[in-house]
Amino acid sequence: MSAGSVLKSVLLGLGFVIAVSMAFGALVGQPVGVSYVETGSMSPALEPNDGFVAIPSQIAGPVEEGDVIVFDAEELHGGGLVTHRVVGETDEGYITRGDANPVTDQDGAEPPVQDDQIKAKALQIGGTIVVIPQIGVPVVLIGAAFEFVQVRAASALGTRALLGTQGLVYMLFGFGAITYVLASLVENTDKRNRSRQSSRSTGAITPQTVIVAMVAVLLVVVTLSMVIPGGSHQFHYVSSEADSENPGVIQQGTTENVTYLVPSNGPFPVVSVVEPTSDRIEVAPAHVSVAGGETGNVTVTIHAPPETGSYTDSITEHRYLGILPEGTILTLHGIHPWAPIVVINTLLGSFFVVVSVILIGIDPIRLSRRDEPLPWRVRLRRWLK
């Protein structure tokens, strides 16, 4: 293959990955690699449908005035992800404003933004946002296509497991696995039918390359299936002088129990570790194992402070696929929250490599032949890849 063809393939693949990651992020409510804005509130820095590189808050570092952040709003646009600039900081939290807006978000109904609300930070170079013009248009189309396929597949199979975030992960993984198996079978059949003595290859790709690429996709999908359903969950309440039937109002100095649901969202078991991020919250049990298709419960006890006022507390859920014994997962979690994910990914990746070698072998996959047209099965293999 020529250098130009390789470059073209790389650019097309990169564009597809970016578009799919953005559509996936839009569906799950979490910026993934690249995000985009839907309104003109950040004009002229970001026009509607302009994209930007979203750096996850876990690795973006501390937030400073002038940063453009993606945060989970409580009141703006009815709640949901908002991309605005940090214009100040107080003891209560960050003050934000869209560049095109005349007033801050906090001049309206939005409370000051807390650290656990911030999902990502927009990449800036020299104080200027790195903009990807109008990339939101194809993302909306891809997102709509994903939702259409999910609904159709769930309806055809009679299961809700294919809906929502976890369902999308299952479908992506299933499509990749089926595609890989079909490609392997096609290639193995072609190997048996063609004569090695009468054919001369002009180019080849090693199975090792294919296996590494597929393992990388598998690990990304598995990691997302554990990381995205977890994360931070906030509880907003008012500490009041008198009790109320409103669940968001708690009498000062008393406690209120809230049930936090932990669904498995599919056929695979999960182990969930729930941790409070404030002294005013307790959780019991601290961890729960949920069978596939079931839902577990965690009781969250909120201690209203003696001072009246509006408060926000939160918990953090760490979710892991239950392919390891619960005790092993909890031990690894005690070392670091990402330790179980690393071990689970290592086990799944190793298993996938062994199965892949058995299916596809280690002989090079020929890309073209000089003496005769490329067989349709080889063309199908290349297309599936």
N, C-alpha and C positions, 0 to 999 in steps of 0.2 A: 504493500500500500504506500502511496506517495505521502510526503509530509503534509501536503495540502489536504488530502483526504482525511488523514489522521486529525489534523487541526479542526476540520469541518465537523467530524464526528464528535470530537471533544466539546466543541462549542454548542452543538445541538444537544448533546447529552446534558451539559451544564445548564442550558436554558430550560430543558425539560425538568431537571431536578429542582431548579429554583421555582418554577411554576407550580409543580406538584407540592413542594414543601410549603409554599404560601397558601395553596388551597387547603392543605391539611391543617395548617395553623389557623386559618379562618374557620374551619369546621369545629376544631377542638377548643377554640378560644385561647390559644397560646401561640405567640409569635414563634415561628420555626425558621431560623436562618434569615429569611427575608420577609418583610411585612409591607403593608401599604395603607394609605389613608383613603377614606371614602368621601370626606367632606373637604371644604376649603378653609377650615378653621386654622390650618397651619400655613396658609398662603402668605407670602410667595415662596417660602422655603419648600413647601410640599403642596402641590396642587392635587385636586381629587384624582385618585387612582395612581398617583406617584408612589413608587416603592422606595424602601430604604433597608439597609442592613440592620437587623435587630440582634443586638448582643444580649444574651440571657443575663438576667440580673445577678445570677450566681457567680458569673465571671466578669461582669462589667465593671466591678469596683464601686466605690462609694458614689452616691449621687451628689452633684454640685450644681449651683446656680448656673443656668445656661444650658444644661443638659436637656435633650428631648427624650422623654420617657414614654413607655407604653404601660399604663396602669389600669387596674380593674376598678372602674368608677362605681360609686354607690348610687349616685343620682343623675349624673350627666347622661342624656339620651336614654334614660330608663335603666342605667347600669350597663356594664360591659366594658370592653377594652377601648381606651381613649389614648390618643397620641398627642401630647401637649408638652410645652416647654416649662421647666422649673424656673420660676422667677423670684423665688424667695424661700426661706426656711424659718419656721417658728418652733417653739417647744411642742406644739401640737402636731406638727408634720410639715410637709412641703406645700408651697403655694405654686399653683400651675396656671398656665394661660395659653390659649392658642395664639399664635403670632398675629392672626387677623382679628382676634376678638378684642373689643375695647376694655373689657373687665376680666378679672381673674375668675377661675372656676369657683373659688371660695367666696367671692362676692355674691355668688348665686347660692344654690343649695348644697353644693359639694363640700364635704368636710375636708380638712387638710389630708393630704395623701400620706399614708404610712408606708414604711419600707416593705412590709409583706404584701402590699398591693401592687408593687412595681414588678412587672414581668420582664421588661427588657429596656435597653437603652439604645437609641439610634446612633449609629456610627457617624462621627463627625471628624473631619480633617481640617485643622486650622479654624475651628469654629463653624464650619459649613457642613451641612448634612450631605452625605453621599447619596445622591438621588438616582433611582432607576425609573426613568420617565414612563408613565402610563402602563406599568406592568400589571396593574390591578385588573385591567379588562380581561385578559385571558384567564387570570386567576378566578374571577367570578364564574366564567364559563366552565372551568375545570371543576370548581366546587359544586356547581349545579349538577354536573355530570356525575360526580361522586354520590351526591345525595339521591339522584334518580336511580342509579344502579343499586345503592343500598336498599332503598324502599322496594324496588322490584325483586331483588334477591330475597329479602326478608319475607315478602308476601308469597313468593313462589315456594320457599322452603318452610313457611309457617313458623318462623321463629323471630323473636325480637333481638336475639343475640347479635345479629348483623347490623343493628341500628346503633347510632351514637358513635362515640369515640372508639370504644373497644371493638365494636363491630367493624369499623373502618380498618382497624389494625388487623383483625382476623382476615378480612377480605384481601388486603394488600399482601399479607403473608401467604394466603392460600393461592392467590394468582401467581405469585413468584414461584412457589413450590411446584404447582401444576405445570407452569411454563418450563421450568428447569427439567422436570421429569420427561415431559414430551420432547424437549430438545435433545435430551440424552438418548431416549429411545430411537429417535429419528437418526441421530448420528451413528449409533451402534448398528442399526439396520443397514445404513449406507456402507459402513465399514465391511460388513459381511458380503455385500453384493458387488463391490467394486474390486478390480484387480490392482494390486499395488504395483505390479510390473509394468502395466500399460498406462499408468497415470503419473504425471509429474506436477508437483505443486509449485505455484509461484508465490504463495504466501501461506502462513499458518498462524494459528493462535493456540497457545498451550491451554490444556484444561486447568492448569494451576491458576491461570489468569481468570478464567470463568469462575472457578470455585472461590477464589479470593473475593471477587466482585459480589457473588451471591451471599457469601458469609457476611460481608460488610452490610448488605441490604438487610439480611436477617437480623443482625445485631442492632441495627438502627431501629427496626420495627419493634423488636422485643423490648428494647430500652424505652421507647416511647410508650409502649403498652403498660409499663410499670411506672414511669415518671409522670405522665400526663394525668391519669386519674387521681393521683395523690396531690401533694402540694398543700398550700395553706387554705384554711377555711375560717372565715370571720363570723363573729357573733356580735351584732349591734344591739344594744339594749339601753334602757334608761333606768338609773337608780332613783327611785321615787320615794317620797315620804309615805305614801299609801300604796297598798297592794292593788293590783288591777288584773282583770281577766285577759288583758292584752299580753300575749307571751313576750312581747318586747319590753315590758315594764316589770321591774323587779323591786320589791320594797327594800329600801336601804338597809344594809347589814344582814340581809337574808340570802338564801340560796335558791337557785332554780335549776332543775334537771332538764336537759335537752337530749333527745335521742339522735345520735349521728349514725347514719346508715352507711354500711360498707358492702356494696354489691360486687359480685365477682364479674358481672357483665359478660359472661360467656361460659363455655364448657370447662375452662381450666380453673383449678383452685388458686386462691391467692392468700397471702399472709399480709396483714395490715398492722403496722405499728403506728399508734396515734399518740402524739406528744403535745402537751400544753406549752404555749409560748408566753404565758403570763401566770403570775402567782395567784390571780383571781380565778383560775380555771383548774379543775381536776378532771381526769378521765379514768373510767373503769369499764372494762379491763383495758390495760395499756396496749394489748395486742390481741388480735382475733384472727383465727383461721377460718376461711369461708370456702365451702365446696363449690364446684362449678355449677352455675345457674342459681345459686343461693344468695342470700343477703344476710350479713352479720350486723349486729348492733353494738354500739359503744355509747355509754352514758356519759355525757359531758355535764359536769356540775359547775355552774357559774356562781361565784360569790360576789354579790353586789357590794361595792364599797359603802362605808357609812356616809360619805359625802354624796349629795344628790347631783345629778347631771347625766350627760350622755357619754357612753363608754363603748369602746370597741376592743374586744379580745379575740384571740385566735388559737387554733390548734394546727399542727402540721401532721399530715398523714404520709407515711412512707409505705408504698405498696410493692409487693414482690410476688412473682409467679411461684406457686407452691410446688416446684419440682424438687426442692430440697426439704428435709425434715424441718418442722417448725423450730425445733431447738437450735438447729444449725443456722437457720436464717437469723434468729434472734441473737445468737452469739456473734455472727458476722456483723449484724447491725450495731452491736455494742462497740465494735472496733471502729466502724465508720458507716454512715447510712448508705454509702455507695458500694461497700464491700460485698453485700449479697448480690447486687446487680452485676458486679464484675465476675463473681464466681458462677452465677447462673449463665451469663453470656459465654463464659469460657466453656462450660459443659455443653451448652447447646451448639456453640460453634464447632467444637471438637466432634460432636456426634454428626453434625451436618457434613463436615469434611470427610469423615469415614464413609457415610452413605453416598456422598457425591463421587468419591473415588471408585466405589463399587459400581455405581451406575454408569459413569462416563469414562472411567479408565484414565490412563495418563498419556495416551497417544495424542500427538498434535492434531488439531482440528483444521483441515485445509480450507482456505478461504476461496481459492479459485484454481482452475486447471487450464493448461495451455491447449491441450489437444481436442477438447470437446466442450460444449456448453455446460455450464454449472448445473448439476442435477437439482430438481425442484426440492428434494429433501434437504440438500445442503443449504439452498436458498431459504427454506423454511427455518432451518436451524439458526442461520444468521439473523433472520428477522426476529425469531423468538428471543434470541440473545439480546 
